[in-house]
Amino acid sequence: MKLRLEDSPEHAEFRSEFIEWLKKVLPQGWTEALAEGDEEKFVAARKQWDVLTWMRIIGESGYAAPLWPKEYGGLSGYTWMQQIIREELGNHRLPLAGINLLGVGLAGPTIIDHGTEAQKERYLKKILTGEEIWCQLFSEPTSGSDLASVGTKAIKDGDEWVVNGQKVWTTIAQFAKFGMLLARTDPDKPKHDGLSYFILDMKSPGVEVRPLKQMTGSSEFNEVFFTDVRIPAENLVGDVGDGWRCARTTLMNERTTLAGLSIDETTFVGGSAKKDPWQVFVDLIPNKKDSLARQQMAQFYIESMVKEITAFRANVKRMKGETPGPEGGVNKVFNAEYNQRKSIFTVDANGLRSVAWTKNDKTAEAISSRFLRARANTIEGGTSEILRNQMAERILGLPREIEVDKDVPFKDIKRQ
Ligand SMILES: Cc1cc2nc3c(=O)[nH]c(=O)nc-3n(C[C@H](O)[C@H](O)[C@H](O)COP(=O)(O)OP(=O)(O)OC[C@H]3O[C@@H](n4cnc5c(N)ncnc54)[C@H](O)[C@@H]3O)c2cc1C
């Protein structure tokens, strides 16, 4: 079942404009191959391209960030435009922001809301064209869910800030040109008030990026160490002590970006074939005729419909120009746990093959890798426990969690 809202004349006009634009810029054979469902022809068209070429083309068009002001590379548009663009990119097997998801989804909106004019001029367009990749330097070994407790220090020295400390979990730091850095500038103030937000050039002397090897075998994220790193004063975003307010903008956009991703099926140029995700799952289950397996699959199917209807409800709000409510958070929690359960079921159904596969059995390798990667789903972008706390407080109106250290100067808080 695929739910779809009928376009209004205005929406239909924008959709066909965008599709026409895609036809013009995509390599020869791309749209025809998709229309004909000819995978071989598609692979040939796909070979003419790479992600950076695509990012430059969409980045220069305004379609990469329809909500951004025109003067900074957007369309000064509406949320429904963003929704249509996402849908059509999915249909054409194209990603919105490619590897610069954190730049387009998180850094850009934060600079637009809190940055100086000079920062907007300097950074925004190069985020959209993918010329400069960004990472998010927030989490630390002892500060994740309690992000306001970050301990990395930034001390003013003339026209510069000197940074010392450590971050962890920093996705794509090894490829990034800039980082959004949250650091402590005043330890005498309570934890939320003594933070500032900086743009850090990742190639500055004293920045050391150490990739972390994950159990999947890849290295998506890193540890980042700072030793006397100097940041020019003009790289401060917002005012000194304004870091928490700026970080909240980044986090809010992180949730929307992640919620958007559950709609997109494609994160690579030409990456995933536009197959029905349900069929992909069913194809991986060898014992479909087993009555217990059938019962569990029926349960997964029902849940996938619940997920789709929730996402659809948020899309309807976007198409009407409204901001979605709790659907994003609800779906993030639901999706993460659903994905983990489904990956466990797939591993069980495939038995030994999931843990010890023969050399060229790519399917078994993918089953194992998906199972291992799914462990991160309930942690990345805010843990399920924290999101449940937020839903309890903001949606159900339950009392706020007690924060004993909220008004205590940061330097007096006991830390590990
Ligand atoms: C794949 C991946 C990519 C990531 N990329 C980035 C990135 O690019 N940049 C970045 O800055 N961060 C990144 N993160 C970090 C991520 O935001 C944190 O891991 C997350 O916020 C949790 O913090 P933590 O790991 O310190 O766990 P902790 O905060 O130490 O939590 C440990 C456990 O305690 C629970 N817990 C904590 N506090 C509460 C509470 N008040 N109530 C109930 N339960 C609680 C948590 O839910 C969790 O189960 C990434 C994480 C992952 C997994």
The ligand as an ORCA input file, in Angstrom:
! r2SCAN-3c Opt
* xyz 0 1
  C      25.788      6.116     14.529
  C      25.899      7.324     15.423
  C      26.280      8.537     14.872
  C      26.397      9.666     15.687
  N      26.846     10.849     15.117
  C      27.056     11.924     15.903
  C      27.628     13.130     15.357
  O      27.928     13.221     14.161
  N      27.893     14.155     16.188
  C      27.604     14.113     17.521
  O      27.829     15.111     18.202
  N      27.038     12.987     18.075
  C      26.779     11.906     17.307
  N      26.251     10.744     17.850
  C      26.074     10.691     19.292
  C      24.663     10.581     19.773
  O      23.985     11.803     19.662
  C      24.751     10.102     21.229
  O      25.297      8.796     21.205
  C      23.423     10.084     21.920
  O      22.941     11.368     22.124
  C      23.515      9.360     23.294
  O      24.538      9.831     24.064
  P      25.602      8.836     24.754
  O      26.103      7.914     23.715
  O      26.595      9.652     25.496
  O      24.745      7.971     25.793
  P      24.313      8.407     27.275
  O      23.749      9.766     27.244
  O      25.474      8.156     28.183
  O      23.162      7.379     27.572
  C      23.412      6.026     27.990
  C      22.061      5.356     28.189
  O      21.342      6.022     29.272
  C      20.083      6.473     28.819
  N      19.773      7.775     29.423
  C      20.582      8.850     29.525
  N      19.942      9.862     30.134
  C      18.685      9.437     30.388
  C      17.543     10.041     30.995
  N      17.565     11.303     31.422
  N      16.404      9.308     31.078
  C      16.359      8.015     30.639
  N      17.424      7.388     30.077
  C      18.569      8.096     29.939
  C      20.239      6.631     27.306
  O      19.009      6.571     26.633
  C      21.157      5.457     26.969
  O      20.415      4.272     26.852
  C      26.100      9.588     17.061
  C      25.696      8.368     17.612
  C      25.594      7.243     16.811
  C      25.173      5.942     17.424
*
